[in-house]
């Protein structure tokens, strides 16, 4: 039987952890997309409120969580941690496997951890409308929930393949008063440009970002919100790992390996960064592994380059591991992980070999997710199955080596709205996409070199 580790409501962290304060090499600066010169906070003013811009460039180690944000967090936080005894037994492993469960949030994933503070800071700045993108719909759902709470209108551009794969995510967003459009759409110049080139485009997060950014930049009363990648987003998610540190202390263990799925970085950063702090401050040797899809392997097969965060090229140039901003991933069911680039903080940590990355194929992930559901009772979101696949790999490795290591992974969300994906898996309709090196090189060739 699995064992639950809980924290009382009054132990919700009072501060977020800013890892840049501890990094031996700070991330390189973003660059102006035209002049290629370093940009400062003022360049982001058209898109974000000032408090979020301050957090984006901050090097302070601890940033206070507003009381109003903590009050809303109390709807679902602190989130539980479990020891997966049944999974351990099924794998016949000496490893101890723990997971932090973020699926208890209103939208069913970790995404409200940053959606709520982003909506709060926009409300404080008098913003009337927020535009955003979403892949599988987890981020769009979370921001819709947060915007409705603060009385802000929300406009969501959902990657087209996920818009049709996951209709109930759209209904969730509509329930929280958001307007949702399949991307690429005819509503923006960016969308029309993509559709002119490929009328059957399945869309990508990069394309959806282009549309949302364009809409925000063209209206003074509208701001843009991003669900991953940027420094302030990763910062907000560290509440996961800060709680997990206390829960691992409750359990009497410190993890040897910390694992989380990887799309743009918020999921991984949220759990891993507070544990990396022990490596920086105390010389610990906690391995932190980002788990990504083999069909969108920016960390394991991409290059560290300056690249755009969106497909059309409206964002600043960011120093990151990337597959190229025009890369369109295969339409796998893990829609939230189908992003061409990695956040700049995570990219610098990987470049400095302070973290690791592992890629998994879609069928391996669904097999892992199914085993987890059968042993632990929670059906994981397709994105979450990647972290489970890496945890199972580490548990099997522990058995081969005869080492009773402690593994912690982030179960970032439930799959209750992803039953079509599981039905496709059980009926044999899911196929592997073999991404060849030529595809990657062709996409990377489209990046303008920055000296």
Beta strands, then each sheet from edge to edge (+ up, - down):
strand 1: 3-5
strand 2: 15-17
strand 3: 62-64
strand 4: 81-83
strand 5: 96-101
strand 6: 129-134
strand 7: 153-159
strand 8: 179-183
strand 9: 222-224
strand 10: 257-261
strand 11: 287-293
strand 12: 303-308
strand 13: 317-322
strand 14: 356-360
strand 15: 406-411
sheet 1: 1+ 4- 5+ 15+ 10+ 11+ 14+
sheet 2: 2+ 3-
sheet 3: 8+ 7+ 6+ 9+
sheet 4: 12+ 13-
end
